[in-house]
Amino acid sequence: MLSKSQAKAFFLGGTIITFGIFLGLSWNSLSNEVPKKTHVENLTSQVINGKHIWEKNNCMGCHTILGEGAYYAPELTKVYERRGEGYIKAALMSTVPWGPRGRKMVVYALSEQDANDVVAFFKWIGETDLNGFPPKPDLKQ
């Protein structure tokens, strides 16, 4: 059994050591891992504008990206890989509600430039190293 002063020292020592480990791992992630996996060197003004368009139109209100957002509409992290540029641009530039599987997408009728920017954003997101997320579906069932 620990005395009160020993318990206090044990608690404070454990807290300081754990906090030090946390700071070290955070520093390692932010300085080494994140830039390697996200390909920061590929961030262009077009990609950044695509992200702003994504946010301005509240696309996360229906879609998920990188596992964040709503689950009403499809996950879009790897949409560029799955569907390609033409499909994405057709959906974003459409002047009628886009509803290939029953659910209707809001009509955004984006300009060609804005659609290209969103496509660049999706392409950049799809090229990040996500350690296998989202998993490939098992189509054998």
N, CA, C and O atoms as a GROMACS GRO file, in nm:
protein
  564
    1MET      N    1   0.084  -0.117   0.000
    1MET     CA    2   0.000   0.000   0.000
    1MET      C    3   0.089   0.124   0.000
    1MET      O    4   0.188   0.131   0.073
    2LEU      N    5   0.052   0.219  -0.083
    2LEU     CA    6   0.128   0.344  -0.090
    2LEU      C    7   0.076   0.444   0.011
    2LEU      O    8  -0.043   0.453   0.038
    3SER      N    9   0.170   0.519   0.065
    3SER     CA   10   0.128   0.628   0.153
    3SER      C   11   0.072   0.741   0.066
    3SER      O   12   0.084   0.739  -0.056
    4LYS      N   13   0.012   0.838   0.130
    4LYS     CA   14  -0.048   0.948   0.056
    4LYS      C   15   0.057   1.023  -0.026
    4LYS      O   16   0.031   1.057  -0.142
    5SER      N   17   0.173   1.050   0.029
    5SER     CA   18   0.278   1.121  -0.045
    5SER      C   19   0.336   1.036  -0.158
    5SER      O   20   0.371   1.088  -0.264
    6GLN      N   21   0.346   0.904  -0.136
    6GLN     CA   22   0.394   0.815  -0.242
    6GLN      C   23   0.292   0.808  -0.357
    6GLN      O   24   0.331   0.810  -0.474
    7ALA      N   25   0.166   0.801  -0.324
    7ALA     CA   26   0.061   0.798  -0.427
    7ALA      C   27   0.061   0.926  -0.508
    7ALA      O   28   0.044   0.925  -0.630
    8LYS      N   29   0.079   1.038  -0.438
    8LYS     CA   30   0.083   1.168  -0.507
    8LYS      C   31   0.203   1.174  -0.601
    8LYS      O   32   0.190   1.219  -0.715
    9ALA      N   33   0.321   1.129  -0.555
    9ALA     CA   34   0.441   1.128  -0.639
    9ALA      C   35   0.424   1.033  -0.758
    9ALA      O   36   0.467   1.064  -0.869
   10PHE      N   37   0.364   0.918  -0.735
   10PHE     CA   38   0.339   0.821  -0.842
   10PHE      C   39   0.246   0.880  -0.948
   10PHE      O   40   0.270   0.867  -1.068
   11PHE      N   41   0.140   0.945  -0.902
   11PHE     CA   42   0.044   1.008  -0.994
   11PHE      C   43   0.111   1.118  -1.076
   11PHE      O   44   0.098   1.120  -1.199
   12LEU      N   45   0.182   1.208  -1.009
   12LEU     CA   46   0.247   1.319  -1.080
   12LEU      C   47   0.355   1.268  -1.175
   12LEU      O   48   0.366   1.318  -1.288
   13GLY      N   49   0.434   1.172  -1.132
   13GLY     CA   50   0.538   1.115  -1.219
   13GLY      C   51   0.478   1.049  -1.342
   13GLY      O   52   0.525   1.069  -1.454
   14GLY      N   53   0.373   0.970  -1.320
   14GLY     CA   54   0.305   0.906  -1.434
   14GLY      C   55   0.244   1.005  -1.530
   14GLY      O   56   0.250   0.988  -1.651
   15THR      N   57   0.185   1.112  -1.473
   15THR     CA   58   0.125   1.216  -1.556
   15THR      C   59   0.230   1.286  -1.640
   15THR      O   60   0.210   1.309  -1.759
   16ILE      N   61   0.343   1.320  -1.580
   16ILE     CA   62   0.450   1.390  -1.652
   16ILE      C   63   0.509   1.301  -1.760
   16ILE      O   64   0.534   1.348  -1.872
   17ILE      N   65   0.533   1.175  -1.731
   17ILE     CA   66   0.589   1.083  -1.830
   17ILE      C   67   0.490   1.063  -1.945
   17ILE      O   68   0.529   1.068  -2.062
   18THR      N   69   0.364   1.040  -1.913
   18THR     CA   70   0.262   1.021  -2.017
   18THR      C   71   0.248   1.146  -2.104
   18THR      O   72   0.234   1.136  -2.226
   19PHE      N   73   0.250   1.263  -2.042
   19PHE     CA   74   0.240   1.387  -2.117
   19PHE      C   75   0.361   1.404  -2.208
   19PHE      O   76   0.347   1.450  -2.322
   20GLY      N   77   0.479   1.370  -2.161
   20GLY     CA   78   0.600   1.377  -2.244
   20GLY      C   79   0.591   1.284  -2.365
   20GLY      O   80   0.628   1.322  -2.476
   21ILE      N   81   0.541   1.162  -2.343
   21ILE     CA   82   0.522   1.067  -2.455
   21ILE      C   83   0.422   1.125  -2.554
   21ILE      O   84   0.444   1.118  -2.675
   22PHE      N   85   0.312   1.181  -2.503
   22PHE     CA   86   0.210   1.242  -2.590
   22PHE      C   87   0.271   1.353  -2.675
   22PHE      O   88   0.247   1.359  -2.795
   23LEU      N   89   0.348   1.441  -2.614
   23LEU     CA   90   0.411   1.550  -2.689
   23LEU      C   91   0.508   1.496  -2.794
   23LEU      O   92   0.510   1.546  -2.907
   24GLY      N   93   0.587   1.396  -2.759
   24GLY     CA   94   0.681   1.337  -2.854
   24GLY      C   95   0.610   1.275  -2.973
   24GLY      O   96   0.652   1.295  -3.087
   25LEU      N   97   0.504   1.199  -2.948
   25LEU     CA   98   0.430   1.137  -3.058
   25LEU      C   99   0.359   1.242  -3.144
   25LEU      O  100   0.353   1.228  -3.266
   26SER      N  101   0.306   1.346  -3.080
   26SER     CA  102   0.242   1.454  -3.156
   26SER      C  103   0.342   1.524  -3.246
   26SER      O  104   0.314   1.549  -3.363
   27TRP      N  105   0.459   1.555  -3.192
   27TRP     CA  106   0.563   1.619  -3.272
   27TRP      C  107   0.603   1.531  -3.389
   27TRP      O  108   0.617   1.580  -3.501
   28ASN      N  109   0.622   1.401  -3.365
   28ASN     CA  110   0.659   1.309  -3.472
   28ASN      C  111   0.552   1.304  -3.581
   28ASN      O  112   0.584   1.306  -3.700
   29SER      N  113   0.426   1.297  -3.540
   29SER     CA  114   0.318   1.290  -3.638
   29SER      C  115   0.311   1.416  -3.723
   29SER      O  116   0.302   1.409  -3.845
   30LEU      N  117   0.316   1.531  -3.658
   30LEU     CA  118   0.300   1.656  -3.730
   30LEU      C  119   0.421   1.694  -3.814
   30LEU      O  120   0.406   1.758  -3.918
   31SER      N  121   0.539   1.657  -3.771
   31SER     CA  122   0.658   1.696  -3.846
   31SER      C  123   0.702   1.593  -3.950
   31SER      O  124   0.766   1.629  -4.048
   32ASN      N  125   0.669   1.467  -3.930
   32ASN     CA  126   0.718   1.363  -4.020
   32ASN      C  127   0.607   1.291  -4.096
   32ASN      O  128   0.610   1.284  -4.219
   33GLU      N  129   0.512   1.237  -4.024
   33GLU     CA  130   0.414   1.147  -4.084
   33GLU      C  131   0.310   1.217  -4.169
   33GLU      O  132   0.283   1.175  -4.281
   34VAL      N  133   0.250   1.323  -4.118
   34VAL     CA  134   0.141   1.389  -4.190
   34VAL      C  135   0.187   1.444  -4.325
   34VAL      O  136   0.120   1.420  -4.425
   35PRO      N  137   0.298   1.518  -4.332
   35PRO     CA  138   0.339   1.567  -4.464
   35PRO      C  139   0.370   1.455  -4.565
   35PRO      O  140   0.341   1.470  -4.684
   36LYS      N  141   0.427   1.343  -4.518
   36LYS     CA  142   0.456   1.231  -4.609
   36LYS      C  143   0.329   1.168  -4.662
   36LYS      O  144   0.321   1.136  -4.781
   37LYS      N  145   0.230   1.150  -4.576
   37LYS     CA  146   0.109   1.079  -4.615
   37LYS      C  147   0.010   1.165  -4.693
   37LYS      O  148  -0.066   1.114  -4.774
   38THR      N  149   0.011   1.296  -4.669
   38THR     CA  150  -0.086   1.382  -4.736
   38THR      C  151  -0.032   1.446  -4.862
   38THR      O  152  -0.108   1.507  -4.937
   39HIS      N  153   0.096   1.433  -4.888
   39HIS     CA  154   0.158   1.492  -5.007
   39HIS      C  155   0.131   1.642  -5.014
   39HIS      O  156   0.071   1.692  -5.110
   40VAL      N  157   0.175   1.711  -4.911
   40VAL     CA  158   0.155   1.856  -4.901
   40VAL      C  159   0.211   1.927  -5.023
   40VAL      O  160   0.161   2.033  -5.062
   41GLU      N  161   0.314   1.871  -5.083
   41GLU     CA  162   0.374   1.934  -5.201
   41GLU      C  163   0.277   1.941  -5.319
   41GLU      O  164   0.299   2.019  -5.412
   42ASN      N  165   0.170   1.862  -5.317
   42ASN     CA  166   0.072   1.862  -5.426
   42ASN      C  167  -0.045   1.957  -5.401
   42ASN      O  168  -0.137   1.964  -5.482
   43LEU      N  169  -0.042   2.029  -5.290
   43LEU     CA  170  -0.149   2.126  -5.263
   43LEU      C  171  -0.131   2.247  -5.354
   43LEU      O  172  -0.033   2.320  -5.344
   44THR      N  173  -0.226   2.265  -5.442
   44THR     CA  174  -0.222   2.379  -5.534
   44THR      C  175  -0.336   2.474  -5.498
   44THR      O  176  -0.422   2.442  -5.416
   45SER      N  177  -0.337   2.588  -5.561
   45SER     CA  178  -0.447   2.682  -5.537
   45SER      C  179  -0.578   2.622  -5.585
   45SER      O  180  -0.684   2.652  -5.530
   46GLN      N  181  -0.572   2.538  -5.688
   46GLN     CA  182  -0.693   2.473  -5.739
   46GLN      C  183  -0.750   2.375  -5.635
   46GLN      O  184  -0.871   2.372  -5.613
   47VAL      N  185  -0.663   2.298  -5.570
   47VAL     CA  186  -0.707   2.205  -5.466
   47VAL      C  187  -0.768   2.282  -5.349
   47VAL      O  188  -0.872   2.243  -5.296
   48ILE      N  189  -0.702   2.389  -5.309
   48ILE     CA  190  -0.750   2.469  -5.196
   48ILE      C  191  -0.885   2.532  -5.229
   48ILE      O  192  -0.974   2.535  -5.144
   49ASN      N  193  -0.900   2.583  -5.351
   49ASN     CA  194  -1.029   2.640  -5.391
   49ASN      C  195  -1.136   2.531  -5.394
   49ASN      O  196  -1.251   2.557  -5.356
   50GLY      N  197  -1.102   2.411  -5.439
   50GLY     CA  198  -1.197   2.299  -5.436
   50GLY      C  199  -1.244   2.269  -5.295
   50GLY      O  200  -1.362   2.239  -5.274
   51LYS      N  201  -1.154   2.276  -5.199
   51LYS     CA  202  -1.190   2.254  -5.058
   51LYS      C  203  -1.284   2.365  -5.010
   51LYS      O  204  -1.379   2.339  -4.937
   52HIS      N  205  -1.257   2.490  -5.052
   52HIS     CA  206  -1.345   2.601  -5.013
   52HIS      C  207  -1.485   2.582  -5.073
   52HIS      O  208  -1.584   2.610  -5.007
   53ILE      N  209  -1.492   2.536  -5.196
   53ILE     CA  210  -1.622   2.511  -5.260
   53ILE      C  211  -1.695   2.400  -5.185
   53ILE      O  212  -1.816   2.408  -5.161
   54TRP      N  213  -1.621   2.294  -5.147
   54TRP     CA  214  -1.676   2.183  -5.069
   54TRP      C  215  -1.739   2.235  -4.939
   54TRP      O  216  -1.850   2.196  -4.903
   55GLU      N  217  -1.668   2.323  -4.871
   55GLU     CA  218  -1.717   2.376  -4.744
   55GLU      C  219  -1.833   2.474  -4.764
   55GLU      O  220  -1.931   2.470  -4.691
   56LYS      N  221  -1.821   2.562  -4.865
   56LYS     CA  222  -1.923   2.663  -4.890
   56LYS      C  223  -2.058   2.599  -4.922
   56LYS      O  224  -2.163   2.651  -4.883
   57ASN      N  225  -2.056   2.488  -4.993
   57ASN     CA  226  -2.180   2.421  -5.033
   57ASN      C  227  -2.226   2.315  -4.932
   57ASN      O  228  -2.323   2.244  -4.957
   58ASN      N  229  -2.157   2.306  -4.818
   58ASN     CA  230  -2.193   2.212  -4.712
   58ASN      C  231  -2.210   2.070  -4.765
   58ASN      O  232  -2.309   2.003  -4.735
   59CYS      N  233  -2.114   2.025  -4.841
   59CYS     CA  234  -2.120   1.890  -4.897
   59CYS      C  235  -2.117   1.784  -4.786
   59CYS      O  236  -2.169   1.674  -4.804
   60MET      N  237  -2.054   1.818  -4.672
   60MET     CA  238  -2.049   1.724  -4.559
   60MET      C  239  -2.186   1.706  -4.494
   60MET      O  240  -2.203   1.619  -4.408
   61GLY      N  241  -2.282   1.786  -4.533
   61GLY     CA  242  -2.417   1.768  -4.482
   61GLY      C  243  -2.479   1.639  -4.531
   61GLY      O  244  -2.572   1.587  -4.469
   62CYS      N  245  -2.429   1.586  -4.643
   62CYS     CA  246  -2.480   1.461  -4.699
   62CYS      C  247  -2.370   1.356  -4.716
   62CYS      O  248  -2.393   1.237  -4.692
   63HIS      N  249  -2.251   1.399  -4.757
   63HIS     CA  250  -2.141   1.307  -4.789
   63HIS      C  251  -2.040   1.298  -4.675
   63HIS      O  252  -2.033   1.384  -4.588
   64THR      N  253  -1.962   1.191  -4.678
   64THR     CA  254  -1.846   1.180  -4.590
   64THR      C  255  -1.720   1.189  -4.674
   64THR      O  256  -1.719   1.150  -4.791
   65ILE      N  257  -1.616   1.239  -4.613
   65ILE     CA  258  -1.485   1.242  -4.675
   65ILE      C  259  -1.385   1.219  -4.562
   65ILE      O  260  -1.392   1.285  -4.458
   66LEU      N  261  -1.294   1.127  -4.582
   66LEU     CA  262  -1.198   1.087  -4.479
   66LEU      C  263  -1.271   1.041  -4.352
   66LEU      O  264  -1.220   1.057  -4.242
   67GLY      N  265  -1.390   0.983  -4.370
   67GLY     CA  266  -1.466   0.931  -4.257
   67GLY      C  267  -1.545   1.035  -4.180
   67GLY      O  268  -1.612   1.001  -4.083
   68GLU      N  269  -1.540   1.160  -4.221
   68GLU     CA  270  -1.611   1.268  -4.151
   68GLU      C  271  -1.727   1.316  -4.237
   68GLU      O  272  -1.714   1.328  -4.359
   69GLY      N  273  -1.838   1.344  -4.173
   69GLY     CA  274  -1.952   1.398  -4.244
   69GLY      C  275  -2.076   1.314  -4.221
   69GLY      O  276  -2.081   1.233  -4.129
   70ALA      N  277  -2.176   1.334  -4.306
   70ALA     CA  278  -2.304   1.263  -4.293
   70ALA      C  279  -2.300   1.135  -4.376
   70ALA      O  280  -2.214   1.117  -4.462
   71TYR      N  281  -2.393   1.048  -4.349
   71TYR     CA  282  -2.396   0.919  -4.416
   71TYR      C  283  -2.517   0.904  -4.507
   71TYR      O  284  -2.558   0.792  -4.538
   72TYR      N  285  -2.574   1.014  -4.550
   72TYR     CA  286  -2.690   1.010  -4.640
   72TYR      C  287  -2.647   0.971  -4.781
   72TYR      O  288  -2.712   0.890  -4.848
   73ALA      N  289  -2.539   1.030  -4.826
   73ALA     CA  290  -2.491   1.011  -4.963
   73ALA      C  291  -2.356   0.939  -4.960
   73ALA      O  292  -2.299   0.919  -4.852
   74PRO      N  293  -2.304   0.900  -5.075
   74PRO     CA  294  -2.181   0.818  -5.079
   74PRO      C  295  -2.058   0.883  -5.016
   74PRO      O  296  -2.044   1.005  -5.014
   75GLU      N  297  -1.969   0.798  -4.967
   75GLU     CA  298  -1.836   0.836  -4.919
   75GLU      C  299  -1.755   0.881  -5.040
   75GLU      O  300  -1.753   0.813  -5.143
   76LEU      N  301  -1.688   0.996  -5.030
   76LEU     CA  302  -1.620   1.053  -5.146
   76LEU      C  303  -1.468   1.056  -5.136
   76LEU      O  304  -1.403   1.121  -5.218
   77THR      N  305  -1.410   0.988  -5.037
   77THR     CA  306  -1.265   0.992  -5.023
   77THR      C  307  -1.194   0.941  -5.148
   77THR      O  308  -1.098   1.002  -5.194
   78LYS      N  309  -1.240   0.832  -5.204
   78LYS     CA  310  -1.176   0.772  -5.322
   78LYS      C  311  -1.266   0.783  -5.446
   78LYS      O  312  -1.257   0.699  -5.536
   79VAL      N  313  -1.351   0.884  -5.451
   79VAL     CA  314  -1.445   0.897  -5.562
   79VAL      C  315  -1.372   0.919  -5.695
   79VAL      O  316  -1.418   0.870  -5.798
   80TYR      N  317  -1.260   0.990  -5.694
   80TYR     CA  318  -1.186   1.012  -5.819
   80TYR      C  319  -1.137   0.880  -5.876
   80TYR      O  320  -1.141   0.858  -5.997
   81GLU      N  321  -1.092   0.792  -5.790
   81GLU     CA  322  -1.044   0.660  -5.832
   81GLU      C  323  -1.160   0.573  -5.882
   81GLU      O  324  -1.146   0.501  -5.981
   82ARG      N  325  -1.275   0.581  -5.813
   82ARG     CA  326  -1.390   0.496  -5.849
   82ARG      C  327  -1.462   0.544  -5.974
   82ARG      O  328  -1.497   0.462  -6.059
   83ARG      N  329  -1.485   0.674  -5.985
   83ARG     CA  330  -1.573   0.727  -6.090
   83ARG      C  331  -1.502   0.804  -6.201
   83ARG      O  332  -1.547   0.802  -6.315
   84GLY      N  333  -1.394   0.871  -6.168
   84GLY     CA  334  -1.323   0.948  -6.269
   84GLY      C  335  -1.373   1.091  -6.280
   84GLY      O  336  -1.478   1.128  -6.228
   85GLU      N  337  -1.293   1.168  -6.351
   85GLU     CA  338  -1.320   1.312  -6.363
   85GLU      C  339  -1.451   1.343  -6.433
   85GLU      O  340  -1.525   1.430  -6.388
   86GLY      N  341  -1.481   1.274  -6.541
   86GLY     CA  342  -1.602   1.304  -6.619
   86GLY      C  343  -1.730   1.286  -6.539
   86GLY      O  344  -1.819   1.371  -6.546
   87TYR      N  345  -1.739   1.180  -6.464
   87TYR     CA  346  -1.858   1.152  -6.383
   87TYR      C  347  -1.876   1.260  -6.277
   87TYR      O  348  -1.986   1.311  -6.256
   88ILE      N  349  -1.767   1.294  -6.210
   88ILE     CA  350  -1.774   1.394  -6.102
   88ILE      C  351  -1.817   1.529  -6.159
   88ILE      O  352  -1.905   1.595  -6.104
   89LYS      N  353  -1.755   1.569  -6.270
   89LYS     CA  354  -1.791   1.698  -6.330
   89LYS      C  355  -1.935   1.699  -6.378
   89LYS      O  356  -2.004   1.800  -6.366
   90ALA      N  357  -1.983   1.587  -6.432
   90ALA     CA  358  -2.121   1.580  -6.477
   90ALA      C  359  -2.217   1.601  -6.360
   90ALA      O  360  -2.318   1.671  -6.374
   91ALA      N  361  -2.187   1.541  -6.246
   91ALA     CA  362  -2.274   1.557  -6.128
   91ALA      C  363  -2.270   1.700  -6.076
   91ALA      O  364  -2.374   1.754  -6.039
   92LEU      N  365  -2.153   1.760  -6.073
   92LEU     CA  366  -2.139   1.895  -6.017
   92LEU      C  367  -2.193   2.004  -6.109
   92LEU      O  368  -2.241   2.107  -6.062
   93MET      N  369  -2.186   1.982  -6.239
   93MET     CA  370  -2.228   2.083  -6.336
   93MET      C  371  -2.372   2.064  -6.383
   93MET      O  372  -2.424   2.147  -6.458
   94SER      N  373  -2.437   1.956  -6.340
   94SER     CA  374  -2.572   1.925  -6.384
   94SER      C  375  -2.669   2.036  -6.345
   94SER      O  376  -2.658   2.094  -6.237
   95THR      N  377  -2.763   2.064  -6.432
   95THR     CA  378  -2.864   2.167  -6.405
   95THR      C  379  -2.997   2.104  -6.361
   95THR      O  380  -3.094   2.175  -6.337
   96VAL      N  381  -3.000   1.973  -6.351
   96VAL     CA  382  -3.117   1.901  -6.300
   96VAL      C  383  -3.073   1.818  -6.180
   96VAL      O  384  -2.955   1.783  -6.170
   97PRO      N  385  -3.164   1.785  -6.089
   97PRO     CA  386  -3.124   1.705  -5.973
   97PRO      C  387  -3.058   1.573  -6.016
   97PRO      O  388  -3.112   1.500  -6.100
   98TRP      N  389  -2.944   1.544  -5.958
   98TRP     CA  390  -2.866   1.426  -5.992
   98TRP      C  391  -2.908   1.316  -5.897
   98TRP      O  392  -2.888   1.327  -5.776
   99GLY      N  393  -2.968   1.209  -5.950
   99GLY     CA  394  -3.016   1.102  -5.863
   99GLY      C  395  -3.003   0.965  -5.926
   99GLY      O  396  -3.104   0.906  -5.963
  100PRO      N  397  -2.880   0.913  -5.942
  100PRO     CA  398  -2.865   0.784  -6.009
  100PRO      C  399  -2.921   0.665  -5.932
  100PRO      O  400  -2.952   0.563  -5.995
  101ARG      N  401  -2.936   0.673  -5.801
  101ARG     CA  402  -2.988   0.559  -5.723
  101ARG      C  403  -3.105   0.599  -5.634
  101ARG      O  404  -3.120   0.549  -5.523
  102GLY      N  405  -3.187   0.688  -5.682
  102GLY     CA  406  -3.306   0.725  -5.608
  102GLY      C  407  -3.293   0.852  -5.526
  102GLY      O  408  -3.386   0.933  -5.525
  103ARG      N  409  -3.183   0.871  -5.456
  103ARG     CA  410  -3.163   0.993  -5.378
  103ARG      C  411  -3.120   1.104  -5.471
  103ARG      O  412  -3.037   1.084  -5.559
  104LYS      N  413  -3.176   1.219  -5.451
  104LYS     CA  414  -3.145   1.331  -5.540
  104LYS      C  415  -3.041   1.423  -5.475
  104LYS      O  416  -3.051   1.459  -5.358
  105MET      N  417  -2.941   1.459  -5.554
  105MET     CA  418  -2.840   1.553  -5.509
  105MET      C  419  -2.887   1.695  -5.543
  105MET      O  420  -2.951   1.717  -5.645
  106VAL      N  421  -2.853   1.787  -5.458
  106VAL     CA  422  -2.887   1.928  -5.480
  106VAL      C  423  -2.824   1.974  -5.611
  106VAL      O  424  -2.713   1.932  -5.645
  107VAL      N  425  -2.894   2.058  -5.684
  107VAL     CA  426  -2.840   2.113  -5.808
  107VAL      C  427  -2.746   2.228  -5.774
  107VAL      O  428  -2.790   2.330  -5.721
  108TYR      N  429  -2.620   2.210  -5.802
  108TYR     CA  430  -2.522   2.316  -5.779
  108TYR      C  431  -2.489   2.390  -5.907
  108TYR      O  432  -2.453   2.507  -5.902
  109ALA      N  433  -2.500   2.325  -6.020
  109ALA     CA  434  -2.472   2.386  -6.150
  109ALA      C  435  -2.342   2.467  -6.146
  109ALA      O  436  -2.339   2.584  -6.183
  110LEU      N  437  -2.236   2.403  -6.099
  110LEU     CA  438  -2.107   2.472  -6.087
  110LEU      C  439  -2.052   2.506  -6.224
  110LEU      O  440  -2.081   2.440  -6.324
  111SER      N  441  -1.973   2.610  -6.228
  111SER     CA  442  -1.904   2.645  -6.352
  111SER      C  443  -1.796   2.540  -6.380
  111SER      O  444  -1.761   2.462  -6.291
  112GLU      N  445  -1.745   2.539  -6.501
  112GLU     CA  446  -1.641   2.443  -6.538
  112GLU      C  447  -1.518   2.459  -6.448
  112GLU      O  448  -1.459   2.359  -6.406
  113GLN      N  449  -1.479   2.583  -6.420
  113GLN     CA  450  -1.362   2.608  -6.336
  113GLN      C  451  -1.383   2.556  -6.194
  113GLN      O  452  -1.296   2.490  -6.137
  114ASP      N  453  -1.501   2.585  -6.136
  114ASP     CA  454  -1.529   2.538  -6.001
  114ASP      C  455  -1.535   2.385  -5.997
  114ASP      O  456  -1.485   2.324  -5.902
  115ALA      N  457  -1.595   2.324  -6.097
  115ALA     CA  458  -1.600   2.177  -6.103
  115ALA      C  459  -1.459   2.119  -6.114
  115ALA      O  460  -1.428   2.018  -6.050
  116ASN      N  461  -1.373   2.183  -6.194
  116ASN     CA  462  -1.235   2.136  -6.205
  116ASN      C  463  -1.162   2.148  -6.071
  116ASN      O  464  -1.081   2.062  -6.036
  117ASP      N  465  -1.191   2.254  -5.997
  117ASP     CA  466  -1.128   2.272  -5.865
  117ASP      C  467  -1.173   2.164  -5.768
  117ASP      O  468  -1.091   2.110  -5.693
  118VAL      N  469  -1.301   2.131  -5.767
  118VAL     CA  470  -1.351   2.026  -5.678
  118VAL      C  471  -1.291   1.891  -5.719
  118VAL      O  472  -1.256   1.810  -5.634
  119VAL      N  473  -1.281   1.866  -5.849
  119VAL     CA  474  -1.218   1.742  -5.898
  119VAL      C  475  -1.073   1.736  -5.851
  119VAL      O  476  -1.026   1.630  -5.810
  120ALA      N  477  -1.001   1.847  -5.858
  120ALA     CA  478  -0.862   1.851  -5.811
  120ALA      C  479  -0.855   1.821  -5.661
  120ALA      O  480  -0.764   1.751  -5.616
  121PHE      N  481  -0.951   1.872  -5.586
  121PHE     CA  482  -0.957   1.844  -5.442
  121PHE      C  483  -0.981   1.695  -5.417
  121PHE      O  484  -0.913   1.634  -5.334
  122PHE      N  485  -1.076   1.636  -5.489
  122PHE     CA  486  -1.103   1.492  -5.474
  122PHE      C  487  -0.983   1.408  -5.515
  122PHE      O  488  -0.953   1.306  -5.452
  123LYS      N  489  -0.914   1.451  -5.619
  123LYS     CA  490  -0.795   1.377  -5.663
  123LYS      C  491  -0.688   1.382  -5.555
  123LYS      O  492  -0.625   1.280  -5.526
  124TRP      N  493  -0.666   1.500  -5.496
  124TRP     CA  494  -0.565   1.514  -5.391
  124TRP      C  495  -0.603   1.430  -5.269
  124TRP      O  496  -0.518   1.360  -5.213
  125ILE      N  497  -0.729   1.435  -5.228
  125ILE     CA  498  -0.775   1.356  -5.114
  125ILE      C  499  -0.756   1.207  -5.142
  125ILE      O  500  -0.712   1.132  -5.055
  126GLY      N  501  -0.787   1.164  -5.263
  126GLY     CA  502  -0.775   1.023  -5.299
  126GLY      C  503  -0.632   0.973  -5.301
  126GLY      O  504  -0.608   0.852  -5.290
  127GLU      N  505  -0.535   1.064  -5.316
  127GLU     CA  506  -0.394   1.023  -5.321
  127GLU      C  507  -0.326   1.023  -5.185
  127GLU      O  508  -0.209   0.986  -5.175
  128THR      N  509  -0.397   1.064  -5.080
  128THR     CA  510  -0.336   1.061  -4.947
  128THR      C  511  -0.326   0.916  -4.900
  128THR      O  512  -0.408   0.832  -4.935
  129ASP      N  513  -0.224   0.888  -4.820
  129ASP     CA  514  -0.204   0.755  -4.765
  129ASP      C  515  -0.290   0.742  -4.640
  129ASP      O  516  -0.260   0.803  -4.538
  130LEU      N  517  -0.395   0.664  -4.648
  130LEU     CA  518  -0.492   0.653  -4.539
  130LEU      C  519  -0.484   0.518  -4.468
  130LEU      O  520  -0.578   0.479  -4.399
  131ASN      N  521  -0.374   0.449  -4.485
  131ASN     CA  522  -0.354   0.319  -4.420
  131ASN      C  523  -0.469   0.223  -4.448
  131ASN      O  524  -0.516   0.152  -4.358
  132GLY      N  525  -0.514   0.219  -4.573
  132GLY     CA  526  -0.617   0.124  -4.613
  132GLY      C  527  -0.761   0.170  -4.597
  132GLY      O  528  -0.852   0.090  -4.616
  133PHE      N  529  -0.784   0.298  -4.562
  133PHE     CA  530  -0.920   0.349  -4.550
  133PHE      C  531  -0.960   0.417  -4.680
  133PHE      O  532  -0.873   0.481  -4.740
  134PRO      N  533  -1.079   0.409  -4.726
  134PRO     CA  534  -1.181   0.314  -4.685
  134PRO      C  535  -1.147   0.176  -4.739
  134PRO      O  536  -1.085   0.164  -4.844
  135PRO      N  537  -1.187   0.072  -4.668
  135PRO     CA  538  -1.153  -0.063  -4.712
  135PRO      C  539  -1.222  -0.097  -4.844
  135PRO      O  540  -1.332  -0.050  -4.872
  136LYS      N  541  -1.156  -0.180  -4.922
  136LYS     CA  542  -1.216  -0.228  -5.046
  136LYS      C  543  -1.330  -0.322  -5.011
  136LYS      O  544  -1.315  -0.407  -4.922
  137PRO      N  545  -1.445  -0.310  -5.077
  137PRO     CA  546  -1.557  -0.399  -5.045
  137PRO      C  547  -1.528  -0.541  -5.088
  137PRO      O  548  -1.461  -0.565  -5.189
  138ASP      N  549  -1.580  -0.636  -5.010
  138ASP     CA  550  -1.567  -0.777  -5.043
  138ASP      C  551  -1.681  -0.813  -5.135
  138ASP      O  552  -1.794  -0.834  -5.090
  139LEU      N  553  -1.655  -0.820  -5.265
  139LEU     CA  554  -1.759  -0.843  -5.365
  139LEU      C  555  -1.786  -0.992  -5.390
  139LEU      O  556  -1.868  -1.026  -5.475
  140LYS      N  557  -1.717  -1.079  -5.319
  140LYS     CA  558  -1.733  -1.223  -5.340
  140LYS      C  559  -1.858  -1.278  -5.272
  140LYS      O  560  -1.900  -1.389  -5.304
  141GLN      N  561  -1.917  -1.203  -5.181
  141GLN     CA  562  -2.032  -1.252  -5.106
  141GLN      C  563  -2.157  -1.250  -5.190
  141GLN      O  564  -2.263  -1.289  -5.142
   0.00000   0.00000   0.00000
